[in-house]
Amino acid sequence: MRSKKTAVLLFILTLFSTLSNAQVKKWTLDECVTYALEHNISIRQSELDMKLSNIDKKDAYGSFLPTASFSATHSWNIGLVVNPITNSAQNTTSQYTNGGLSTGIDIYNGLRNQKNLRRAKLNIIASQYNIKKMQEDIALNVAQAYLQILFNRENLKVQQEQLATDKNQQERSEQLLEGGLIPRGDLLDIQATVAADKQRIIEAENQLLISKLSLAQLLQLEDFREFDIADEEFNKEESEVLLQTPDAIYNKAKEEQTVIKVARANLEVAMQDVSVARSSYQPSLRGFYSLSSSVSHNDNIAYGIDDLTGETIAVYSSPLPFWNQASDNKGHSFGFQLSIPILNGFSVRNSVERAKVTVERSKLALEQQELDLERNIYTAYTDAMGSLKTYDASVAAAKAREGSLEYARERYEVGLINIFDYNQAQALSINAQSDVIRAKYDFIFKVKILEFYFGIPIIQQQ
């Protein structure tokens, strides 16, 4: 009965563990890059800058539209005042309403509006390139972190396989010791080797965990404790970019690399700023029109002679209706305003000179970016070719070490070498396998960098 309950409990625990493991998402490289591009804070801040550029463009369009405003005042006057309607002095409490509508439009201002609009469009293009450049940098960082996890994972497998091999060797050594074929010191040495293997596994597990945490933090995941990547296989393949010369890669990259496009867009914006500043040298012409009216809320007073007494008397009459007064008292004003700059304390000239300095800075920045790009491409090409040779050499060395280890194992089992020599051959074989894994992923990443310069994206959907 107890065994039946134990079996049921084990089944439930196994099922729960299976379901828990099934819920852990395995991230592919494409998913990691896509998620990083959608959630990275720096990219989101650049997207906000892009929104500001679009608002600046709307401002530039709005400068072509006429301006219009309406104003109105209502006042109370106490004491002797002049009635603006009758233009007569009165000693009374009075109320007046004044209102007006004014509008104006730029007819000519040195084409400043057109130049500002062009600058706003160029600035939007520069903002788009900035976002793309940031996305490319993040994609490369994610790819490097992802490949580092794969390297650490494979390195852990190598260490685990080596531990299994050494445990088997330990069991065999125990049998050989019982048969009197090896001294007890050899068994102690192989036991120490097994303990060292376990230590290396712990170190490999820590490195794997740290690399996972690094990628999870790069993705800015809130729940990074259960983060893991899919079992993707990246094979060492000869890329077509290795068939190109560094000059060919540079010539293509100079036309397609976003960092160069950003520098060129900034240069165009700076040159447009010079044109906008120069427009202030020219005269401006503006048309205007205004409509105004006023209304009195007071009784109208007229003075006359009384026919019976001959005395001067005041005759009061109610004010005219509001809209009648507004219509009768309205006035129009329209015309043109010409402004010709003569002397402005060199402010326009200094603005033009500052814009010219910015242009020169942008030219130097573009030149520096081209030099950096050329140097980076030659470095990446040399690194890729060097890593390919390193990989081929490490594969050959691993095969030789594997054969040497097998030969050492055979000699050790027949007593021709001691355990120290065997352990040394084994350590060299393990290091050779790790070198192959390291060289493999180093080559894959460096080829991806070279492909990136050649115009091949990190992931195809980008």
C-alpha positions as CSV (number, residue, x, y, z in Angstrom):
1,M,0.0,0.0,0.0
2,R,2.8,2.4,0.9
3,S,4.7,1.6,-2.3
4,K,1.5,2.3,-4.3
5,K,1.2,5.8,-2.6
6,T,4.9,6.4,-3.3
7,A,4.5,5.6,-6.9
8,V,1.5,7.9,-7.3
9,L,3.4,10.7,-5.5
10,L,6.4,10.3,-7.8
11,F,4.1,10.3,-10.8
12,I,2.5,13.6,-9.7
13,L,5.8,15.2,-9.0
14,T,7.1,14.1,-12.4
15,L,4.0,15.4,-14.1
16,F,4.3,18.8,-12.3
17,S,8.0,19.1,-13.1
18,T,7.2,18.3,-16.8
19,L,4.5,20.9,-16.9
20,S,6.7,23.5,-15.3
21,N,9.5,22.9,-17.7
22,A,7.1,23.0,-20.6
23,Q,6.0,26.5,-19.5
24,V,9.6,27.9,-19.8
25,K,9.9,29.8,-23.0
26,K,12.9,28.9,-25.2
27,W,14.0,32.0,-27.0
28,T,15.5,31.8,-30.5
29,L,17.9,34.4,-31.8
30,D,15.3,36.0,-34.0
31,E,12.9,36.3,-31.0
32,C,15.6,37.8,-28.8
33,V,16.6,40.4,-31.4
34,T,12.9,41.3,-32.2
35,Y,12.1,41.6,-28.5
36,A,15.1,43.8,-27.8
37,L,14.2,46.1,-30.7
38,E,10.7,46.5,-29.4
39,H,11.5,47.1,-25.7
40,N,14.9,48.7,-25.6
41,I,14.7,52.0,-23.7
42,S,17.2,53.8,-25.9
43,I,15.3,52.9,-29.0
44,R,12.0,54.1,-27.5
45,Q,13.7,57.4,-26.5
46,S,14.9,57.8,-30.1
47,E,11.3,57.1,-31.3
48,L,10.2,60.0,-29.1
49,D,12.8,62.2,-30.8
50,M,11.3,61.0,-34.1
51,K,7.8,62.2,-32.9
52,L,9.3,65.6,-32.1
53,S,10.8,65.8,-35.6
54,N,7.3,65.1,-37.0
55,I,5.9,67.9,-34.9
56,D,8.6,70.3,-36.2
57,K,7.5,69.3,-39.7
58,K,3.9,70.3,-38.8
59,D,5.2,73.6,-37.5
60,A,6.9,74.2,-40.8
61,Y,3.7,73.5,-42.8
62,G,1.8,75.8,-40.4
63,S,4.0,78.7,-41.2
64,F,2.5,78.8,-44.7
65,L,-1.0,79.4,-43.3
66,P,-2.3,82.9,-42.4
67,T,-2.6,84.0,-38.8
68,A,-5.9,85.1,-37.4
69,S,-7.0,86.3,-34.0
70,F,-10.1,87.7,-32.3
71,S,-10.0,90.1,-29.4
72,A,-12.7,91.7,-27.3
73,T,-12.9,94.0,-24.2
74,H,-15.7,95.1,-21.9
75,S,-15.1,98.1,-19.7
76,W,-16.8,100.1,-17.0
77,N,-16.0,103.8,-16.7
78,I,-17.0,105.9,-13.7
79,G,-16.9,109.8,-13.7
80,L,-16.3,112.1,-16.5
81,V,-15.4,110.1,-19.6
82,V,-15.7,110.6,-23.4
83,N,-18.2,108.4,-25.0
84,P,-16.4,106.7,-27.9
85,I,-19.6,106.3,-29.7
86,T,-21.0,109.9,-29.5
87,N,-17.5,111.5,-28.9
88,S,-19.1,113.6,-26.1
89,A,-18.0,114.1,-22.5
90,Q,-20.3,112.5,-19.9
91,N,-20.1,112.4,-16.1
92,T,-21.7,109.0,-15.5
93,T,-21.1,105.3,-15.1
94,S,-20.8,103.8,-18.5
95,Q,-20.1,100.4,-20.2
96,Y,-18.5,99.8,-23.5
97,T,-17.7,96.7,-25.6
98,N,-15.0,96.7,-28.2
99,G,-14.1,93.8,-30.4
100,G,-12.0,93.1,-33.5
101,L,-10.7,90.4,-35.8
102,S,-7.3,90.6,-37.4
103,T,-5.5,88.4,-39.8
104,G,-2.2,88.4,-41.7
105,I,-0.1,86.3,-44.1
106,D,3.5,86.2,-45.2
107,I,3.8,87.1,-48.8
108,Y,7.6,87.0,-49.0
109,N,10.2,86.4,-46.3
110,G,13.3,85.3,-48.1
111,L,11.7,81.8,-48.7
112,R,12.3,81.1,-45.0
113,N,9.2,79.0,-44.7
114,Q,10.1,76.8,-47.6
115,K,13.6,76.3,-46.3
116,N,12.4,75.5,-42.8
117,L,10.1,72.9,-44.3
118,R,12.9,71.3,-46.2
119,R,15.0,71.3,-43.0
120,A,12.2,69.6,-41.1
121,K,12.0,66.8,-43.7
122,L,15.8,66.3,-43.6
123,N,15.7,66.1,-39.8
124,I,13.1,63.4,-40.0
125,I,15.3,61.4,-42.3
126,A,18.2,61.8,-39.9
127,S,16.1,60.7,-37.0
128,Q,15.0,57.6,-38.9
129,Y,18.7,56.7,-39.6
130,N,19.5,57.2,-36.0
131,I,16.9,54.8,-34.9
132,K,18.1,52.2,-37.5
133,K,21.7,52.6,-36.4
134,M,20.7,52.0,-32.8
135,Q,18.7,48.9,-33.8
136,E,21.7,47.5,-35.7
137,D,24.0,48.0,-32.7
138,I,21.5,46.3,-30.4
139,A,21.1,43.4,-32.8
140,L,24.8,42.8,-32.9
141,N,25.1,42.9,-29.1
142,V,22.2,40.5,-28.7
143,A,23.7,38.1,-31.3
144,Q,27.1,38.2,-29.5
145,A,25.4,37.5,-26.1
146,Y,23.3,34.7,-27.7
147,L,26.3,33.0,-29.2
148,Q,28.1,33.3,-25.9
149,I,25.4,31.2,-24.2
150,L,25.6,28.6,-26.9
151,F,29.4,28.4,-26.4
152,N,29.0,28.0,-22.7
153,R,26.3,25.4,-23.1
154,E,28.5,23.3,-25.4
155,N,31.5,23.8,-23.2
156,L,29.4,22.4,-20.3
157,K,28.5,19.4,-22.3
158,V,32.1,18.7,-23.0
159,Q,32.9,18.9,-19.3
160,Q,30.0,16.6,-18.4
161,E,31.1,14.1,-21.0
162,Q,34.6,14.2,-19.6
163,L,33.2,13.6,-16.1
164,A,31.3,10.6,-17.3
165,T,34.5,9.3,-19.0
166,D,36.6,9.8,-15.9
167,K,34.0,8.1,-13.7
168,N,34.2,5.1,-15.9
169,Q,37.9,5.2,-15.7
170,Q,37.7,5.4,-11.9
171,E,35.5,2.3,-11.8
172,R,38.0,0.5,-14.1
173,S,40.9,1.7,-11.9
174,E,39.2,0.3,-8.9
175,Q,38.9,-3.1,-10.6
176,L,42.5,-2.9,-11.7
177,L,43.6,-2.1,-8.2
178,E,41.7,-5.1,-6.8
179,G,43.5,-7.2,-9.4
180,G,46.8,-5.8,-8.3
181,L,47.6,-4.3,-11.7
182,I,48.0,-0.7,-10.6
183,P,49.2,0.9,-7.4
184,R,46.8,2.6,-5.1
185,G,48.3,6.0,-5.9
186,D,46.9,5.7,-9.5
187,L,43.3,5.3,-8.1
188,L,43.8,8.4,-5.8
189,D,45.0,10.4,-8.8
190,I,41.9,9.4,-10.9
191,Q,39.7,10.3,-8.0
192,A,41.3,13.7,-7.8
193,T,40.7,14.0,-11.6
194,V,37.0,13.3,-11.1
195,A,36.8,15.9,-8.3
196,A,38.5,18.4,-10.6
197,D,36.0,17.6,-13.3
198,K,33.2,18.3,-11.0
199,Q,34.8,21.6,-10.1
200,R,35.1,22.5,-13.8
201,I,31.4,21.6,-14.3
202,I,30.5,24.0,-11.5
203,E,32.5,26.7,-13.2
204,A,31.0,26.0,-16.6
205,E,27.5,26.1,-15.1
206,N,28.2,29.4,-13.5
207,Q,29.5,30.8,-16.8
208,L,26.4,29.6,-18.5
209,L,24.1,31.2,-15.9
210,I,26.0,34.5,-16.1
211,S,25.8,34.6,-19.9
212,K,22.0,33.9,-19.7
213,L,21.6,36.7,-17.1
214,S,23.6,39.0,-19.3
215,L,21.3,38.4,-22.3
216,A,18.2,38.6,-20.2
217,Q,19.3,42.0,-18.8
218,L,20.2,43.1,-22.3
219,L,16.6,42.3,-23.4
220,Q,15.4,44.1,-20.2
221,L,13.3,41.2,-19.1
222,E,11.6,41.5,-15.7
223,D,11.4,37.8,-15.0
224,F,14.9,36.7,-16.0
225,R,15.3,33.8,-13.6
226,E,13.6,31.4,-15.9
227,F,15.1,32.8,-19.1
228,D,16.6,30.2,-21.5
229,I,17.3,30.0,-25.2
230,A,16.4,27.4,-27.7
231,D,18.7,24.6,-28.8
232,E,19.6,26.2,-32.1
233,E,22.5,24.8,-34.1
234,F,24.9,27.3,-35.7
235,N,27.3,25.5,-37.9
236,K,30.5,26.9,-39.2
237,E,29.8,27.7,-42.8
238,E,31.8,29.4,-45.5
239,S,30.1,32.8,-46.1
240,E,30.0,34.4,-49.5
241,V,31.3,37.6,-47.9
242,L,34.7,35.9,-47.4
243,L,35.0,35.7,-51.1
244,Q,34.9,39.5,-51.3
245,T,37.9,41.8,-50.9
246,P,38.0,44.4,-48.1
247,D,37.9,47.1,-50.7
248,A,34.7,45.7,-52.3
249,I,33.1,45.4,-48.8
250,Y,34.0,48.9,-48.0
251,N,32.7,50.4,-51.2
252,K,29.4,48.7,-50.7
253,A,29.3,49.6,-47.0
254,K,30.0,53.2,-47.7
255,E,26.8,53.5,-49.6
256,E,24.6,51.3,-47.4
257,Q,25.9,51.6,-43.8
258,T,23.5,53.5,-41.6
259,V,26.3,55.2,-39.7
260,I,27.4,56.9,-43.0
261,K,23.8,57.8,-43.9
262,V,23.4,59.4,-40.5
263,A,26.5,61.5,-41.0
264,R,25.3,62.6,-44.5
265,A,21.9,63.4,-43.3
266,N,23.3,65.6,-40.5
267,L,25.5,67.3,-43.1
268,E,22.5,68.1,-45.2
269,V,20.6,69.5,-42.2
270,A,23.6,71.7,-41.3
271,M,23.8,73.0,-44.9
272,Q,20.0,73.8,-44.8
273,D,20.5,75.7,-41.6
274,V,22.9,78.0,-43.5
275,S,20.3,78.6,-46.1
276,V,17.7,79.4,-43.4
277,A,20.0,81.8,-41.7
278,R,20.8,83.6,-44.9
279,S,17.1,84.2,-45.6
280,S,17.2,86.8,-42.8
281,Y,19.3,89.1,-45.0
282,Q,16.3,89.6,-47.3
283,P,13.3,91.9,-46.9
284,S,10.0,90.5,-45.8
285,L,6.5,91.5,-47.0
286,R,3.3,90.8,-45.1
287,G,-0.3,91.4,-45.8
288,F,-2.8,92.3,-43.1
289,Y,-6.5,93.0,-42.6
290,S,-8.4,93.9,-39.4
291,L,-12.1,94.5,-38.6
292,S,-13.1,96.4,-35.4
293,S,-16.3,97.7,-33.8
294,S,-17.6,99.1,-30.5
295,V,-20.9,99.1,-28.7
296,S,-22.2,101.4,-25.9
297,H,-24.5,100.1,-23.2
298,N,-25.5,103.6,-21.9
299,D,-28.4,105.8,-22.6
300,N,-27.7,108.5,-25.2
301,I,-27.8,112.1,-23.9
302,A,-28.8,115.1,-26.0
303,Y,-29.1,118.7,-24.8
304,G,-31.8,121.1,-26.0
305,I,-33.9,124.3,-25.1
306,D,-37.2,123.9,-23.4
307,D,-39.8,125.7,-25.5
308,L,-41.8,126.8,-22.4
309,T,-39.1,127.8,-20.0
310,G,-36.2,128.4,-22.4
311,E,-33.9,126.4,-20.2
312,T,-31.3,123.9,-21.3
313,I,-32.5,120.3,-20.7
314,A,-31.0,116.9,-21.2
315,V,-32.9,114.5,-23.3
316,Y,-32.2,110.8,-22.7
317,S,-32.8,108.0,-25.2
318,S,-32.2,104.2,-24.9
319,P,-29.1,102.9,-26.7
320,L,-29.5,101.2,-30.1
321,P,-29.7,97.4,-30.2
322,F,-26.3,95.6,-29.8
323,W,-26.0,94.3,-33.4
324,N,-27.2,97.6,-34.9
325,Q,-24.4,99.4,-33.1
326,A,-21.9,96.7,-34.0
327,S,-22.8,97.2,-37.7
328,D,-22.9,101.0,-37.6
329,N,-19.6,101.4,-35.7
330,K,-17.5,98.8,-37.6
331,G,-14.3,99.8,-39.3
332,H,-11.9,98.1,-41.7
333,S,-8.1,98.3,-42.0
334,F,-5.9,96.5,-44.5
335,G,-2.6,96.9,-46.3
336,F,0.9,95.6,-46.6
337,Q,3.9,95.7,-44.2
338,L,7.4,95.8,-45.7
339,S,10.4,95.2,-43.4
340,I,13.9,95.7,-44.7
341,P,16.8,94.7,-42.4
342,I,19.5,97.5,-42.3
343,L,21.4,97.1,-39.1
344,N,20.8,94.4,-36.5
345,G,24.0,94.3,-34.5
346,F,25.5,91.6,-36.8
347,S,23.1,89.0,-35.4
348,V,22.1,87.7,-38.8
349,R,25.7,87.6,-40.0
350,N,26.8,85.8,-36.8
351,S,24.0,83.2,-37.2
352,V,25.2,82.5,-40.8
353,E,28.8,82.1,-39.6
354,R,27.7,79.7,-36.8
355,A,25.7,77.6,-39.3
356,K,28.8,77.5,-41.6
357,V,31.0,76.2,-38.7
358,T,28.4,73.5,-38.0
359,V,28.6,72.5,-41.7
360,E,32.4,72.2,-41.4
361,R,32.0,70.1,-38.2
362,S,29.5,67.8,-40.1
363,K,31.9,67.4,-43.0
364,L,34.7,66.3,-40.6
365,A,32.3,64.0,-38.8
366,L,31.4,62.3,-42.1
367,E,35.0,62.0,-43.1
368,Q,35.8,60.5,-39.7
369,Q,32.9,58.0,-40.0
370,E,34.2,56.9,-43.4
371,L,37.7,56.4,-42.0
372,D,36.4,54.5,-39.0
373,L,34.2,52.3,-41.3
374,E,37.2,51.5,-43.5
375,R,39.4,50.6,-40.5
376,N,36.6,48.5,-38.9
377,I,36.0,46.6,-42.1
378,Y,39.6,45.8,-42.6
379,T,39.8,44.7,-39.0
380,A,36.7,42.6,-39.2
381,Y,37.9,41.0,-42.4
382,T,41.3,40.2,-40.9
383,D,39.6,38.9,-37.7
384,A,37.2,36.7,-39.7
385,M,40.0,35.2,-41.8
386,G,42.2,34.7,-38.8
387,S,39.4,33.0,-36.8
388,L,38.8,30.7,-39.8
389,K,42.4,29.6,-39.7
390,T,42.2,29.3,-35.9
391,Y,39.1,27.1,-36.2
392,D,40.7,24.8,-38.8
393,A,43.9,24.5,-36.7
394,S,41.9,23.8,-33.5
395,V,39.9,21.1,-35.2
396,A,43.1,19.4,-36.4
397,A,44.6,19.8,-32.9
398,A,41.5,18.3,-31.3
399,K,41.6,15.3,-33.6
400,A,45.3,14.8,-32.8
401,R,44.7,15.2,-29.1
402,E,41.9,12.7,-29.2
403,G,44.1,10.2,-30.9
404,S,46.8,10.9,-28.4
405,L,44.4,10.4,-25.5
406,E,43.2,7.1,-26.9
407,Y,46.8,5.9,-27.4
408,A,47.6,7.1,-23.8
409,R,44.6,5.2,-22.5
410,E,45.7,2.0,-24.1
411,R,49.3,2.4,-22.8
412,Y,48.0,3.2,-19.3
413,E,45.8,0.1,-19.1
414,V,48.8,-2.1,-19.9
415,G,51.0,-0.2,-17.5
416,L,53.4,1.5,-19.9
417,I,52.7,5.0,-18.6
418,N,51.6,6.2,-15.2
419,I,48.4,8.0,-14.2
420,F,50.1,11.4,-14.3
421,D,51.0,11.1,-18.0
422,Y,47.5,9.8,-18.7
423,N,45.8,12.8,-16.9
424,Q,48.0,15.2,-18.8
425,A,47.0,13.7,-22.1
426,Q,43.4,13.9,-21.0
427,A,43.6,17.6,-19.9
428,L,45.2,18.5,-23.2
429,S,42.3,16.7,-25.1
430,I,39.7,18.6,-23.0
431,N,41.4,21.9,-23.7
432,A,41.5,21.1,-27.4
433,Q,37.8,20.4,-27.5
434,S,37.1,23.7,-25.7
435,D,39.3,25.5,-28.2
436,V,37.3,24.1,-31.0
437,I,34.0,25.3,-29.5
438,R,35.5,28.7,-28.7
439,A,37.0,29.1,-32.2
440,K,33.7,28.0,-33.8
441,Y,31.5,30.6,-32.2
442,D,34.2,33.3,-32.5
443,F,34.3,32.6,-36.2
444,I,30.5,32.7,-36.5
445,F,30.2,36.0,-34.8
446,K,33.0,37.7,-36.7
447,V,31.5,36.5,-40.0
448,K,28.2,38.0,-38.9
449,I,29.9,41.3,-38.3
450,L,31.5,41.2,-41.7
451,E,28.2,40.2,-43.3
452,F,26.6,43.2,-41.4
453,Y,29.1,45.5,-43.1
454,F,28.3,43.9,-46.4
455,G,24.6,44.6,-46.0
456,I,23.4,41.2,-44.7
457,P,21.1,41.8,-41.7
458,I,21.5,39.9,-38.4
459,I,18.0,38.4,-38.8
460,Q,16.2,38.2,-42.1
461,Q,13.0,39.8,-41.0
462,Q,14.8,43.0,-40.1
